[in-house]
């Protein structure tokens, strides 16, 4: 994730600043160039999602989402 964030920042799609209240935290914001990119890729993302989910019922998609949430929860480090 850090590598992707660095790439987005280098390409001027994202800016990072140190949080003023907590200097350990970093605030991130999408630049206007990043907004343009998001608008450009949105139709592609929606088409790919539609293609991937074609033929699945709403119930099957809900079950898939619940299963993925359990997998994600299982992979999170214990608190």
N, CA, C and O atoms as CSV, one atom per row, in Angstrom:
chain,resi,resn,atom,element,x,y,z
A,1,UNK,N,N,0.833,-1.191,0.000
A,1,UNK,CA,C,0.000,0.000,0.000
A,1,UNK,C,C,0.877,1.254,0.000
A,1,UNK,O,O,0.590,2.220,-0.707
A,2,UNK,N,N,1.938,1.230,0.792
A,2,UNK,CA,C,2.828,2.389,0.860
A,2,UNK,C,C,3.439,2.692,-0.503
A,2,UNK,O,O,3.585,3.856,-0.876
A,3,UNK,N,N,3.790,1.659,-1.234
A,3,UNK,CA,C,4.376,1.849,-2.570
A,3,UNK,C,C,3.367,2.500,-3.515
A,3,UNK,O,O,3.723,3.398,-4.278
A,4,UNK,N,N,2.122,2.059,-3.469
A,4,UNK,CA,C,1.079,2.638,-4.320
A,4,UNK,C,C,0.852,4.099,-3.960
A,4,UNK,O,O,0.714,4.943,-4.846
A,5,UNK,N,N,0.812,4.404,-2.663
A,5,UNK,CA,C,0.635,5.789,-2.225
A,5,UNK,C,C,1.793,6.649,-2.717
A,5,UNK,O,O,1.578,7.763,-3.193
A,6,UNK,N,N,3.017,6.142,-2.606
A,6,UNK,CA,C,4.182,6.886,-3.100
A,6,UNK,C,C,4.087,7.152,-4.604
A,6,UNK,O,O,4.396,8.250,-5.066
A,7,UNK,N,N,3.656,6.134,-5.366
A,7,UNK,CA,C,3.502,6.314,-6.809
A,7,UNK,C,C,2.441,7.361,-7.137
A,7,UNK,O,O,2.634,8.194,-8.022
A,8,UNK,N,N,1.333,7.314,-6.427
A,8,UNK,CA,C,0.267,8.305,-6.653
A,8,UNK,C,C,0.759,9.712,-6.338
A,8,UNK,O,O,0.412,10.666,-7.034
A,9,UNK,N,N,1.562,9.837,-5.296
A,9,UNK,CA,C,2.099,11.147,-4.942
A,9,UNK,C,C,3.103,11.624,-5.999
A,9,UNK,O,O,3.080,12.790,-6.393
A,10,UNK,N,N,3.978,10.729,-6.456
A,10,UNK,CA,C,4.965,11.103,-7.480
A,10,UNK,C,C,4.308,11.549,-8.779
A,10,UNK,O,O,4.838,12.403,-9.490
A,11,UNK,N,N,3.145,10.966,-9.087
A,11,UNK,CA,C,2.445,11.316,-10.324
A,11,UNK,C,C,1.462,12.474,-10.119
A,11,UNK,O,O,0.673,12.794,-11.008
A,12,UNK,N,N,1.521,13.096,-8.940
A,12,UNK,CA,C,0.684,14.259,-8.605
A,12,UNK,C,C,-0.812,13.963,-8.591
A,12,UNK,O,O,-1.622,14.831,-8.915
A,13,UNK,N,N,-1.177,12.739,-8.218
A,13,UNK,CA,C,-2.579,12.385,-8.049
A,13,UNK,C,C,-3.001,12.517,-6.583
A,13,UNK,O,O,-4.191,12.497,-6.270
A,14,UNK,N,N,-2.025,12.651,-5.694
A,14,UNK,CA,C,-2.258,12.649,-4.257
A,14,UNK,C,C,-1.222,13.545,-3.588
A,14,UNK,O,O,-0.069,13.603,-4.016
A,15,UNK,N,N,-1.646,14.251,-2.525
A,15,UNK,CA,C,-0.690,15.021,-1.719
A,15,UNK,C,C,-0.775,14.516,-0.282
A,15,UNK,O,O,-1.845,14.139,0.196
A,16,UNK,N,N,0.368,14.516,0.393
A,16,UNK,CA,C,0.440,14.087,1.783
A,16,UNK,C,C,1.013,15.220,2.623
A,16,UNK,O,O,1.976,15.878,2.229
A,17,UNK,N,N,0.408,15.437,3.787
A,17,UNK,CA,C,0.910,16.433,4.727
A,17,UNK,C,C,0.862,15.837,6.129
A,17,UNK,O,O,0.059,14.948,6.409
A,18,UNK,N,N,1.717,16.329,6.991
A,18,UNK,CA,C,1.716,15.881,8.379
A,18,UNK,C,C,0.517,16.477,9.096
A,18,UNK,O,O,0.235,17.668,8.965
A,19,UNK,N,N,-0.181,15.652,9.848
A,19,UNK,CA,C,-1.339,16.100,10.624
A,19,UNK,C,C,-0.872,17.084,11.687
A,19,UNK,O,O,0.100,16.816,12.393
A,20,UNK,N,N,-1.552,18.214,11.807
A,20,UNK,CA,C,-1.141,19.261,12.745
A,20,UNK,C,C,-1.405,18.897,14.212
A,20,UNK,O,O,-0.665,19.333,15.095
A,21,UNK,N,N,-2.443,18.109,14.480
A,21,UNK,CA,C,-2.753,17.726,15.859
A,21,UNK,C,C,-1.911,16.539,16.329
A,21,UNK,O,O,-1.561,16.450,17.506
A,22,UNK,N,N,-1.591,15.635,15.414
A,22,UNK,CA,C,-0.830,14.437,15.768
A,22,UNK,C,C,0.237,14.233,14.701
A,22,UNK,O,O,-0.052,13.720,13.620
A,23,UNK,N,N,1.453,14.629,14.997
A,23,UNK,CA,C,2.522,14.634,14.008
A,23,UNK,C,C,2.931,13.227,13.549
A,23,UNK,O,O,3.705,13.084,12.602
A,24,UNK,N,N,2.412,12.191,14.220
A,24,UNK,CA,C,2.671,10.815,13.778
A,24,UNK,C,C,1.777,10.426,12.609
A,24,UNK,O,O,2.066,9.467,11.893
A,25,UNK,N,N,0.686,11.172,12.415
A,25,UNK,CA,C,-0.284,10.860,11.369
A,25,UNK,C,C,-0.002,11.662,10.103
A,25,UNK,O,O,0.610,12.730,10.138
A,26,UNK,N,N,-0.464,11.114,8.991
A,26,UNK,CA,C,-0.315,11.776,7.702
A,26,UNK,C,C,-1.706,11.987,7.112
A,26,UNK,O,O,-2.516,11.061,7.066
A,27,UNK,N,N,-1.974,13.208,6.662
A,27,UNK,CA,C,-3.227,13.502,5.965
A,27,UNK,C,C,-2.979,13.375,4.469
A,27,UNK,O,O,-1.946,13.810,3.961
A,28,UNK,N,N,-3.926,12.780,3.779
A,28,UNK,CA,C,-3.810,12.609,2.333
A,28,UNK,C,C,-5.023,13.212,1.655
A,28,UNK,O,O,-6.141,13.132,2.164
A,29,UNK,N,N,-4.788,13.823,0.490
A,29,UNK,CA,C,-5.872,14.419,-0.279
A,29,UNK,C,C,-5.633,14.180,-1.763
A,29,UNK,O,O,-4.495,14.195,-2.232
A,30,UNK,N,N,-6.713,13.960,-2.491
A,30,UNK,CA,C,-6.628,13.773,-3.928
A,30,UNK,C,C,-6.475,15.141,-4.581
A,30,UNK,O,O,-7.183,16.084,-4.225
A,31,UNK,N,N,-5.555,15.252,-5.532
A,31,UNK,CA,C,-5.342,16.504,-6.249
A,31,UNK,C,C,-6.388,16.633,-7.359
A,31,UNK,O,O,-7.137,15.695,-7.629
A,32,UNK,N,N,-6.429,17.803,-7.996
A,32,UNK,CA,C,-7.359,17.983,-9.115
A,32,UNK,C,C,-6.998,17.022,-10.249
A,32,UNK,O,O,-7.884,16.513,-10.937
A,33,UNK,N,N,-5.721,16.776,-10.444
A,33,UNK,CA,C,-5.286,15.806,-11.458
A,33,UNK,C,C,-5.772,14.399,-11.078
A,33,UNK,O,O,-6.148,13.615,-11.949
A,34,UNK,N,N,-5.764,14.088,-9.794
A,34,UNK,CA,C,-6.277,12.807,-9.320
A,34,UNK,C,C,-7.776,12.685,-9.527
A,34,UNK,O,O,-8.279,11.610,-9.855
A,35,UNK,N,N,-8.489,13.787,-9.334
A,35,UNK,CA,C,-9.940,13.799,-9.558
A,35,UNK,C,C,-10.253,13.520,-11.030
A,35,UNK,O,O,-11.179,12.771,-11.343
A,36,UNK,N,N,-9.479,14.125,-11.924
A,36,UNK,CA,C,-9.668,13.895,-13.361
A,36,UNK,C,C,-9.459,12.415,-13.678
A,36,UNK,O,O,-10.229,11.822,-14.433
A,37,UNK,N,N,-8.419,11.827,-13.100
A,37,UNK,CA,C,-8.156,10.411,-13.314
A,37,UNK,C,C,-9.313,9.553,-12.805
A,37,UNK,O,O,-9.744,8.621,-13.485
A,38,UNK,N,N,-9.814,9.866,-11.614
A,38,UNK,CA,C,-10.945,9.106,-11.067
A,38,UNK,C,C,-12.161,9.168,-11.987
A,38,UNK,O,O,-12.826,8.159,-12.218
A,39,UNK,N,N,-12.444,10.351,-12.505
A,39,UNK,CA,C,-13.576,10.490,-13.427
A,39,UNK,C,C,-13.347,9.684,-14.702
A,39,UNK,O,O,-14.288,9.115,-15.256
A,40,UNK,N,N,-12.111,9.634,-15.161
A,40,UNK,CA,C,-11.797,8.906,-16.392
A,40,UNK,C,C,-11.916,7.397,-16.217
A,40,UNK,O,O,-12.367,6.707,-17.132
A,41,UNK,N,N,-11.522,6.873,-15.061
A,41,UNK,CA,C,-11.521,5.416,-14.876
A,41,UNK,C,C,-12.841,4.867,-14.341
A,41,UNK,O,O,-13.064,3.657,-14.386
A,42,UNK,N,N,-13.714,5.729,-13.839
A,42,UNK,CA,C,-14.983,5.249,-13.266
A,42,UNK,C,C,-15.785,4.391,-14.248
A,42,UNK,O,O,-16.243,3.319,-13.852
A,43,UNK,N,N,-15.980,4.804,-15.510
A,43,UNK,CA,C,-16.737,3.940,-16.423
A,43,UNK,C,C,-16.065,2.583,-16.646
A,43,UNK,O,O,-16.751,1.575,-16.815
A,44,UNK,N,N,-14.750,2.550,-16.648
A,44,UNK,CA,C,-14.016,1.293,-16.834
A,44,UNK,C,C,-14.242,0.378,-15.642
A,44,UNK,O,O,-14.481,-0.818,-15.806
A,45,UNK,N,N,-14.167,0.942,-14.443
A,45,UNK,CA,C,-14.386,0.163,-13.221
A,45,UNK,C,C,-15.807,-0.401,-13.200
A,45,UNK,O,O,-16.008,-1.575,-12.889
A,46,UNK,N,N,-16.783,0.432,-13.531
A,46,UNK,CA,C,-18.179,-0.018,-13.527
A,46,UNK,C,C,-18.408,-1.123,-14.561
A,46,UNK,O,O,-19.129,-2.083,-14.289
A,47,UNK,N,N,-17.805,-0.997,-15.733
A,47,UNK,CA,C,-17.938,-2.031,-16.761
A,47,UNK,C,C,-17.302,-3.346,-16.294
A,47,UNK,O,O,-17.888,-4.417,-16.451
A,48,UNK,N,N,-16.098,-3.252,-15.718
A,48,UNK,CA,C,-15.419,-4.463,-15.232
A,48,UNK,C,C,-16.208,-5.132,-14.121
A,48,UNK,O,O,-16.296,-6.359,-14.074
A,49,UNK,N,N,-16.778,-4.343,-13.232
A,49,UNK,CA,C,-17.582,-4.894,-12.139
A,49,UNK,C,C,-18.808,-5.592,-12.698
A,49,UNK,O,O,-19.158,-6.686,-12.255
A,50,UNK,N,N,-19.467,-4.964,-13.672
A,50,UNK,CA,C,-20.647,-5.555,-14.298
A,50,UNK,C,C,-20.308,-6.874,-14.980
A,50,UNK,O,O,-21.053,-7.848,-14.877
A,51,UNK,N,N,-19.175,-6.894,-15.677
A,51,UNK,CA,C,-18.726,-8.113,-16.352
A,51,UNK,C,C,-18.443,-9.218,-15.330
A,51,UNK,O,O,-18.839,-10.367,-15.525
A,52,UNK,N,N,-17.765,-8.867,-14.259
A,52,UNK,CA,C,-17.386,-9.862,-13.241
A,52,UNK,C,C,-18.604,-10.449,-12.538
A,52,UNK,O,O,-18.612,-11.632,-12.197
A,53,UNK,N,N,-19.626,-9.638,-12.319
A,53,UNK,CA,C,-20.789,-10.089,-11.545
A,53,UNK,C,C,-21.936,-10.590,-12.430
A,53,UNK,O,O,-22.989,-10.973,-11.921
A,54,UNK,N,N,-21.736,-10.589,-13.737
A,54,UNK,CA,C,-22.778,-11.022,-14.672
A,54,UNK,C,C,-23.247,-12.445,-14.330
A,54,UNK,O,O,-22.435,-13.350,-14.136
A,55,UNK,N,N,-24.545,-12.615,-14.263
A,55,UNK,CA,C,-25.102,-13.934,-14.010
A,55,UNK,C,C,-25.250,-14.290,-12.542
A,55,UNK,O,O,-25.809,-15.337,-12.216
A,56,UNK,N,N,-24.759,-13.438,-11.649
A,56,UNK,CA,C,-24.906,-13.700,-10.218
A,56,UNK,C,C,-26.161,-12.993,-9.705
A,56,UNK,O,O,-26.432,-11.845,-10.057
A,57,UNK,N,N,-26.908,-13.692,-8.878
A,57,UNK,CA,C,-28.097,-13.086,-8.277
A,57,UNK,C,C,-27.678,-12.126,-7.164
A,57,UNK,O,O,-26.538,-12.153,-6.701
A,58,UNK,N,N,-28.609,-11.288,-6.750
A,58,UNK,CA,C,-28.342,-10.365,-5.644
A,58,UNK,C,C,-27.992,-11.165,-4.391
A,58,UNK,O,O,-27.108,-10.770,-3.632
A,59,UNK,N,N,-28.671,-12.272,-4.173
A,59,UNK,CA,C,-28.382,-13.117,-3.006
A,59,UNK,C,C,-26.964,-13.689,-3.079
A,59,UNK,O,O,-26.263,-13.738,-2.068
A,60,UNK,N,N,-26.545,-14.116,-4.259
A,60,UNK,CA,C,-25.190,-14.669,-4.420
A,60,UNK,C,C,-24.135,-13.593,-4.186
A,60,UNK,O,O,-23.097,-13.860,-3.581
A,61,UNK,N,N,-24.395,-12.383,-4.661
A,61,UNK,CA,C,-23.460,-11.277,-4.448
A,61,UNK,C,C,-23.383,-10.935,-2.965
A,61,UNK,O,O,-22.296,-10.688,-2.444
A,62,UNK,N,N,-24.528,-10.918,-2.279
A,62,UNK,CA,C,-24.534,-10.664,-0.839
A,62,UNK,C,C,-23.748,-11.733,-0.086
A,62,UNK,O,O,-22.986,-11.420,0.829
A,63,UNK,N,N,-23.937,-13.002,-0.475
A,63,UNK,CA,C,-23.205,-14.095,0.168
A,63,UNK,C,C,-21.703,-13.952,-0.074
A,63,UNK,O,O,-20.900,-14.168,0.834
A,64,UNK,N,N,-21.333,-13.590,-1.287
A,64,UNK,CA,C,-19.921,-13.372,-1.617
A,64,UNK,C,C,-19.333,-12.254,-0.763
A,64,UNK,O,O,-18.229,-12.382,-0.233
A,65,UNK,N,N,-20.077,-11.158,-0.633
A,65,UNK,CA,C,-19.609,-10.019,0.166
A,65,UNK,C,C,-19.426,-10.442,1.633
A,65,UNK,O,O,-18.427,-10.090,2.260
A,66,UNK,N,N,-20.385,-11.193,2.173
A,66,UNK,CA,C,-20.279,-11.648,3.560
A,66,UNK,C,C,-19.077,-12.577,3.740
A,66,UNK,O,O,-18.359,-12.482,4.735
A,67,UNK,N,N,-18.862,-13.467,2.782
A,67,UNK,CA,C,-17.731,-14.385,2.852
A,67,UNK,C,C,-16.414,-13.625,2.822
A,67,UNK,O,O,-15.503,-13.930,3.590
A,68,UNK,N,N,-16.309,-12.640,1.942
A,68,UNK,CA,C,-15.091,-11.832,1.871
A,68,UNK,C,C,-14.856,-11.053,3.160
A,68,UNK,O,O,-13.713,-10.901,3.591
A,69,UNK,N,N,-15.926,-10.559,3.780
A,69,UNK,CA,C,-15.781,-9.843,5.053
A,69,UNK,C,C,-15.241,-10.763,6.135
A,69,UNK,O,O,-14.421,-10.338,6.949
A,70,UNK,N,N,-15.685,-12.022,6.162
A,70,UNK,CA,C,-15.172,-12.992,7.136
A,70,UNK,C,C,-13.687,-13.262,6.863
A,70,UNK,O,O,-12.885,-13.312,7.795
A,71,UNK,N,N,-13.325,-13.434,5.600
A,71,UNK,CA,C,-11.922,-13.676,5.248
A,71,UNK,C,C,-11.058,-12.494,5.679
A,71,UNK,O,O,-9.987,-12.680,6.257
A,72,UNK,N,N,-11.528,-11.273,5.394
A,72,UNK,CA,C,-10.776,-10.078,5.799
A,72,UNK,C,C,-10.634,-10.026,7.305
A,72,UNK,O,O,-9.551,-9.743,7.818
A,73,UNK,N,N,-11.709,-10.295,8.017
A,73,UNK,CA,C,-11.672,-10.296,9.478
A,73,UNK,C,C,-10.697,-11.344,9.998
A,73,UNK,O,O,-9.977,-11.091,10.964
A,74,UNK,N,N,-10.666,-12.502,9.379
A,74,UNK,CA,C,-9.756,-13.565,9.800
A,74,UNK,C,C,-8.289,-13.161,9.593
A,74,UNK,O,O,-7.410,-13.622,10.321
A,75,UNK,N,N,-8.030,-12.315,8.617
A,75,UNK,CA,C,-6.661,-11.931,8.291
A,75,UNK,C,C,-6.177,-10.731,9.086
A,75,UNK,O,O,-4.982,-10.432,9.073
A,76,UNK,N,N,-7.066,-10.038,9.777
A,76,UNK,CA,C,-6.659,-8.886,10.573
A,76,UNK,C,C,-5.912,-9.347,11.810
A,76,UNK,O,O,-6.233,-10.377,12.403
A,77,UNK,N,N,-4.923,-8.578,12.184
A,77,UNK,CA,C,-4.151,-8.902,13.377
A,77,UNK,C,C,-5.028,-8.711,14.619
A,77,UNK,O,O,-5.809,-7.762,14.683
A,78,UNK,N,N,-4.903,-9.597,15.591
A,78,UNK,CA,C,-5.682,-9.440,16.821
A,78,UNK,C,C,-5.289,-8.161,17.555
A,78,UNK,O,O,-4.124,-7.764,17.570
A,79,UNK,N,N,-6.282,-7.533,18.157
A,79,UNK,CA,C,-6.042,-6.257,18.859
A,79,UNK,C,C,-5.393,-6.460,20.192
A,79,UNK,O,O,-5.126,-5.492,20.904
